[in-house]
Amino acid sequence: MELSQVKLRLNQLVYYDTGQIDLNGCSIKDFILTACILRKNKKGTYYYEAEIKETNGKSLLIVPLEKVLNINEV
């Protein structure tokens, strides 16, 4: 996901590849985008992370923003 799309997608459905394959053979699951976080690493470079919540509300993940997908990227 691009940074310019975050404002439009907040509290909306997004997709993320969890790496855990379900019975249908798919590892991409749907989540709700709840936040975008700007961080600075030890080398001084900045990067973005996304806070995504499961649709059933049980867990919260912090993942790289570029790995979050829109419906047209799935």
Buried (B, 14 or more C-beta within 10 A) or exposed (E): BEEEBBEEBEEEEBBBBBEEEEEEEEEBBBBBBBBBEEEEEEEEEEEBBBBBBEEEEEEEBEBEBEEBBBEEEE
